[in-house]
Amino acid sequence: YGHRHGATLRIEDNGIGMPDKIRESEALGGLGMRNMQERIEHLHGKLSIFSTGTGTIVEATVPLTSMMNPREDRRKQPV
């Protein structure tokens, strides 16, 4: 969803959660989680992971400065 500060993507499930070592900021759980973190950081955003025994929430927020101007048309830009 979009908001006045940028955009947020939130993915939520009702599973059994993730092991503690995957949620720790030092060990982002493998290449998939690490790649998500790096891409969000590149956009000056924030990746948050919340997990309990009843499910997991992955939330990525990027600021407006990382979003394309809505009036720009990517098809007109040179490749």
N, C-alpha and C positions, 0 to 999 in steps of 0.2 A: 504494500500500500504506500501511496505517496503522502507526504506531510510537508509542513513548511520548512523543515530542516533537511529534507532529502527523501530517501525511500528506504523502506524496511521490508525484508522478506523473512517470513516466519514459517517454519515447518515444524509440525508437532505430531507426535504419535502417542499411542496409549499402550506401548509395549512394556518391557521389563527394565528399561533404562540401560545405561552404559556402565561398564566397570570404571572405578575411580581413576585408574591410571590413564584411561583414554580422555577423561575430562580435564586432567591436569594441564595447565597452560604450557608446561615444558615438553610434554609428550603428546602432542595433538592427535595421537591415535593412529598414525599411519599416513600414507601419501594423500589420500582423499581429504582428510581433515586438514592436513598441513597445506595442501594446495588451496583449499577454500580460504584458510587464514591468510596466506600470502596474497591471494588475489584481492581480498577485502582490504588488506593493509595498503596495497598498491593504489587503491582508490581512496585512501585516507579514511576508511570506514572502520567498523567494529564488528567482530564475530563473537557471539556469545552462545555457549552451550549449557543448557540446564538439564539435568538428568536425575531422576529419582527411580525408585522401584516401580513406579506406575507410568513411566514414559519419559520421552526426551523432547526437548525443544531446541532447535537450532535457529538462531536469529542473526541476520546480517543487516547492518544499517550502513548506508553510504550517504555522504553529505551532498547537498545540491551542487557543490563545486565539481563533483565527479560526474555529474549527469550532463548529457548532451543538450544543447539549446534546442528546444522543440521546433524552432523555425529552421534549423539546419536540415538539409536533405543530404543524406549520406551518398545517394546515388550520383550526385553531381561532383563529389570529391574525386580527385585523381587516385588511381590505384597504385 
